[in-house]
Amino acid sequence: MRFGKLQLTSQMMVVSSQAGASQVLFTNPLEIVKIRLQVAGEIAAGGQKVSAVNVVKELGITGLYTVSRRVSNDAEPSPESLR
């Protein structure tokens, strides 16, 4: 019985790790786009429109992951780390 409980715990750890990895791969880039759109909406003057497509074109696919990696590595992101 003890072995079964240990196996269940290790399975839960594997599944939890997979869930965390999928969150990083799929959700973080969407969060970066969302935040950029919110900031652009606050800064935009007049009828200037910003779209998610423009944000992705500006950053590129690799840029979305680079920004999220920089922010997640800093406990408190400094302005220099976001450049």
Beta strands, then each sheet from edge to edge (+ up, - down):
end
